[in-house]
Each structure stands twice: as C-alpha cells, then as structure tokens.
Amino acid sequence: MGELLILRPAKPKVSFVVPCYKLAHLLTECTHSILAQSYDNFEILIMDDCSPDNTPEVARSFRDPRVVHVRNNPNLGHLRNYNKGIEMARGDYIWLISADDRLRRNDALERYVSAMDRHPNAGFAFCPGMALQDGRETRLLDYSCIAGHDQVFKGHDLFRKLLTGNCILAAAGMVRRSCYDKIGMFPLDLPFSGDWYLWLMFSLHFDAVYLAAPMVNYRYHDMAMSNTLVQQDVTICSSNDLVLLWRIHDYVAQLGDRQLLLDCVDALGSHYGDHLACKEYRAGARAGLTLAEFEDSLAQRPNDGLRRRIRAKAYTMAADRFYWKEQYPEALEFYRRALQQAFWAPAIWAKYLLLRSGPLGNYLRETNIRLKHLIGHAR
C-alpha cells in the first residue's frame, strides 16, 4: 500500500518518477535539481521502496505540493517500484530518474517538453550524460553521445543503433505516456536489461528526439543498482542480455521486416561472441560462455540457417576480441571456426590470413583500420 503524504495538485504535464532505496543521502540533490527547472508544470513521485534509512523524513522536508512521497510496504523490488510509479504518474510525459542521479541544467525539462511537443511522432526524448563521482563531474559518457547536434531519429534507425548496445541512460529518458500504453512497462524478468528492452521496443513503433547537450548526471557509486546486480551475480546480467535479444528477435519476426530480423540475428551473434571471449561488465566482473554452453543455447532454435549465421558472427566477434587482447592463438581458432560456417566470407578470410602472416599482417590490418578512421573523420 502506498501512503500519499501530500495532496496532489492539478494534472501536471510531466511526471518525474524518482525511485529511492537506501538513497536518502542523495535524494535532496536529485529533487532540488528538478524543483529548480524553468518549466514548472510537473509532479515528483518519490517512490520510497520501504527504504530502511531516513527517506521518509527527507521526502517530507520538501515544502512543495508538487512533491509526493509514496512509501511501499513491503518492499517491491526495483522493477515493480518503477512500474508502480509509472502507473501512478498523471503527466503526458513520464521521466524516470533514480534518486542518485540528477538534472544538471535548469532548462533541461523546458527543452525536452518543447522538443516533444514539436514532434508528436516521437515517443521519447533523451540526451547524453555526464558521469558524477564523489560529488564532482568526471567525464562525458561517450557511449551516450550518438550525434553532434539535436535531431529526430527515425525509430528503426535508432533501433539498429540500440541493437549494438544500450546507448540511452535510464536517467536521461523522458517518455510519452502512449509508449507505455502501447508497449507496457518494465518486464519483471529482466532486472538488469529492462530499460534496454523498452528503448528497443519503443523504437520499433516511435521516433525519438535526441538533444545533444548533456543535461543529466549519472552517478557512479557502490549502491548504484547496476553495480549491485553485477556484484550479486554477473551471470544474471549476461543472461538478461541474451533473453532480451531473443525476445526482440521473436517480436521482429512477427512484424515481418526481414532486414530488421537479420539485424537482430547479427546482434545475437555479436552478443554470443562477446561472451565467448569473456565479456567485462562493471567493476571488473566478467561473464563468459563455453562452446558447449553456446551450442546448448543455439540448440533451442530449430532453424539451421539461423544457427549458422549466428555461429559465423559469434566466432568472428570472439576472434576480434581475442585479437585486440593479443591472444593470437585463440583468435586464429575462432576465425577458423567462423570460416567453417561462412566459407565464402572475404572479410573473415582477410583477418585470418593477415593474422597467420604474423607481425607484418598485424601491422597491415591495424594500418588499414587507422586509414578507415581517418577517412571517416574527414567526412
């Protein structure tokens, strides 16, 4: 049961959903960053997940009717807490931002709302983020920077980009309510990858607004939810990513878009390849797959052509990963395996033969890559 401690004002344009568990010491900073916004037609739902600290006291300290404290009893867990906040939200736009993150510009909400109002086909808006550690900004989060200027991404274009990895910070996304109405909320079986899943699903049906200025701080600290999940069991994170990509694959298969489906297959191959080479998550935690585990996973799919394409992509990705770690025997073995699945693939042959050529081949390959980068930057 949630307990509303402050009467809610008239219907807002934007609802901020602020999950909070053991983050009372950071809640004030997050909430003040929202209250300082130049655009003021919003509500803040502090979703206190039965936190054992002084979250209730902090939540009651805000003398602003737009701030609402909702305390769960018992604890719901982070995904159910997110979904409860989304269900309670009354705004046309919903912005989920954890209590450990914050807005870093007072005009952030005004810019988001203006952009979304101008582009009714866009389902959500997002921006890059700045890392925050020990109370100070440390760096721009490069993976969240996907363009040099504000623009509207066509949904399927962004979908393809997202297949390669989640480039959208959870704290940076403001979502139109109709997205949740159409797609649903966070899937409870994806505690690590639920936000990535939603961005992919939203992108299949809606365009997205990208604002190039970094307007959000993402805080790095031991209590961060992603850190907690990795530390508990990194294999859960790996398994979540795999379940997510197969689920997206099966959904796209129902849509009947052949090219998008091939993109999903390649993304699955890349994911498997990363783990065959032992993928690194946060704090040095690694999750790997043995060849036997890889084959057991593929055996659940009856389509032999699908399995061969995934194997070729996975083996090539694993070989590339081993190559850049200078584990050349492992790289050679995986290039050889890739060629068994895709014998007529010239790119794989080139990598294999250059590696077999020793130091000269490595030099030629790295020179070619540098030239491609220079040409790309020149364009």
N, C-alpha and C positions, 0 to 999 in steps of 0.2 A: 504494500500500500504506500502510495506517495503522499506526503504531507505538504500542502502548499501553505507557506507561512506568510505570504503577501498576496493580497488580492491582485489579480491580473488586470492590466489596463485594456483599453480598446484594442481591436485586432491590429497587430503590427504588420509591417511589410516584410520584415526579416526576423527569423528566429535563430538565435545562437543557442546551440546545444553544447553545454560545457560539462563533459563527464569528469568526475572528480573522485578519486580513491587514493587516500594517503597522500594527497597533494595540497593540503590546506595551506602549507607554507608558500605555495606558488599561485594559489587561486586569486589572491588580491591583485597581483600583477596582471594576470590574464584578464580579469574582469574590468580593471581600470583601463586596459588598452581598448576594450570595447566601448566602455562608457565615454571615452574621450573622442569617439568618432564624430566627424562633422555631420554625417547623416544620422538622424536620431530616431527614426521610426522603426524601432526594433524591440525585442524582448530577449532576455538572457535566462535560459533554463539551466540552473546549476544542478546537474544530475548527480547527487551525492549517493554513491553506491554503498550505503551503510559503512562509511569510512570510519575507522576507529580513532582518527585524530580529531582535531577541533574544526573540521569542515563546517558543521552547523553554525558555530559561533562566527566564523569568517563570513559565511553566506548571509547571516543576519546583520552583519555590520554595514552592508550597503544600503544607504537610505535613498533608494531609487525604486519607484514602483515597477520599473521595467525588469528588475532582477527578481527572479522567482527561485526559491530553494525547494527542490524535490528530493526527499530522503527515502531511499528504498530500505525496506526491512522485510525480509532478509536481503543480503547481497545478491544481486542478479548476475554478476559477471559482466565483463565489459561490453560484449556484443548485445546482450539483452538490455543493458543500460542505454546503449546508443539507440537501439530501436524504440525503447520507451520514450526517450527524448524526442525522437522524430515523430512518433505518434502524437505526442502532446503539443508539438510545435504548431503554431497558428499562422505563421507567416507564409507568404507566397514563395519566399526563398528560405532555405534552411542551411545554416553554416555550422558544421560540427567542428569544434576546436577544443582539444583537451586542455585541462586546467594548467598543464605545464608548458603550454605554448602561448603565443601572444601575437597581436597585430602590432606591426612596427611603424605604421603610418596612420595619422589621424584621418586621412582621406580615403583609406582603403575601402571601406564599405560604400562610400559615395561613388567611387569609381566602379566597383563591382555592380552595384544596382543600376547605375546609368548604362553600363555596357550591356547588361542582361535585358534591360527594358528596350534598348535599341535593337536587340537581336532576339526576337521571340522564338526562333527555331533553335536557339541554343538551350541545352538542358542544364548546363553548369558553367561556372567560371572558375579559373584558377590562376595562380601566379607562382613564380619561383620563391624559394625561401632562403633565409639566412640562418646559419647554424648559431645556436646560443649555448655557451658552455661556461659554467662558473660565473654567470651573470654578465657575460660580455659576448658580443658578436665575434665569431672567429673566422667564418668564411661563407662565401656564396655556395649554395648546394648545387653544383654544376649539373647534376642529373635532372634537376627540376627546371633547368633553363632550356627550353626547346625551340625558341625563336628569339630574334633580336628586337622585335617590335610587337606591339599589340596586334592581334589578329584573331579571326574566327576560323577555327579548324573545322573542316567537314568531318562529320562523325567517323566515317570509315577510314579517313586518313589518320586521325588520331588513334583509332582502334589499332591500326597496323603498328603505329609507334609504340603503343602500350603493350602490344604482344611481346616486344623485346624486353620489357621490364617496366615496373611501375615508376613513372616519372612525375606523378602528381602527389604532392604532400597531402595527407589527410586533412591537416590543419588549414590548407590553402584553398579548399574547395567549397564554393557556395552553390547549392543545388536547387534547381527549380522543383517545387513540390510535385509537379506532374511526372518527374523522373521516378520518384519513389512510388507514386501511384501506379505507374506502368510496369516498373521492373520489380518493385519490392524493396525490402530493406536488407540489412546485413545478414548473410546466411550464417546460421549458428555453428555450422561445422567447419568454418574457415576462420578460426580465431586470429591467425597471422595474416591471411591474404584477403580478408573480406573487403577492404577498401579497393584493392586492385581489381577484384571481381566486379564490383559495382561500377568503377570507371570504365571497364571494358564493356559491360552491358549497356550502360548509359550511351557510350559512344556508338554502339550499333544502331541506336534509334534517334540520337540527338546530335546536333553540332555542339561545339564548345568554344567559349570565349577564353582566350589566353591574354593575360595582362603581363607585360614583360618586366615591369618593376617589381622587385622583391618586396612584398608587403607583409610577410609573415615571418615570425621567428619560430624555428623548430628547435626545441631544447634537447640537448644530449645530457643524460644523467642516468644513474643506475636504476631509478624507479620507472624509467620510460617503459611503456607497455611492450614495445617490440624487443627491448633488451630483456625484459622479464621472460617473455616467451622463448627467446633464444636460449637463455640460461637454464630454463626449466627442461627443455628437450628440443634441441635443434632439429631433430628428425621430424617433429611436428611441422616446423616451418617448411621444410623440404616437401613433405607430403602434401601440405596445403597448396603449395605452388602447383604441384602435379595434378591434384584433384581439380583445382581451378581451371587449368588449361584444358584438361579433358572435358570438363563441363562446358566451357566456352566452345570447344571444338564441336561437341554434340549439338549445342544450340545453333551454331552457324550452319551445321549440316541440315538442320530443319529449315533454315531460311533459304537454302538452295543457292547460295552465292559461291560458285566454285573457286574463284580466286581467293576470297576471304578464307575459305576452307583450307586451301593449300598454305596460306599464310599461317593458319593455326597449326597445321601439321609441322611446318618448319619451326614454329615456336616451341612445339613439344620436343622436336629433335634437339634444339638448342638447349632446352632445359635438361633433358636427359644427359646431353654431352657435358654440360657444366658439372653435373653431379658424378658422372663417370670420372671426371678429373678432380673431384672433391671440391665442391663449391664452398667458398668462405662467406659466412654471414657476419653478424656483428661480433665485436669483442673476440675475434679470432676463432669463433666456433665454426666448425666445418661439418658438412653433411655430404656423404659420398654414396655411390651406388656400385655394387659389384656387377660384373657382366651377367651373372646368374640372376641377380635381382632385376636388372634391366630386362632380361628376356622374360622373366616371370610376369613383369608388368605388361610387356607387349603381348604376351600370350593371351591376355584377356580380350584382345581385339582380333576378330577372325579375318580381317582383310589383309591378305598377304602383301598387296601393293602398298598399303598404308604402312605396314611394318617395315618394309624395305626402305621406303622413303625416310621414315623416322630413324632407322638404323644408320643410313648414309649420313644424314645430317648430324646425328648424335656422335658418331665416330669421328667425323670431321671436326666438330666443335671440340671434342675431347682432345683430339690431336693438336689442334691450335692452342688450346690451353696448356698442354704439356710442352709444346714448342716454346711458348713465351716464358715458361718456367725453366727452360733449358734442360728439360728431361727428354732428351732426344730419342732414346730407345723406345720409350713409351709412345712418343709422338709418331715414330715410324710404324709401330704396331697398329695404332689406331688409324693412320692413313691407309695402311694395307687393308684393314677391316672395312674401311669406307669404300675402297675400290672394289671389294668383293660384292658390295651392294649396288654400286653405281660405277660399273667398269668404264663407261664412256664419258666420264666427267673430267674434262680437261683441267679444271681448276684444282681438283684433288690430285691428279697426276702431276701437275706442276709443283705443288707443295711437296709431294712425296719424293720426286726426283731431285728437287733442289736440296732437300734435307739429306738425301742419300749422297749428294755431292760434297758434303762436309762444309768446312768454313766458307769456301767460295760460294756455295749455294746459299748459305745463310746470309752472306753479305749481299748477294744479288736480290734475295727476297726482301730484306729489310730496306735496301735502296729503292726498290720498286714501291714499297709501302710509303716511304717518305715522299717520293715523287707524287704519288696519288694524293697525299695530304696537301702538298704544296699547290697542286692544281685545284684541289677542292677549295682551299682558302682563297686562291686567286679569283675564283668565280664568285 
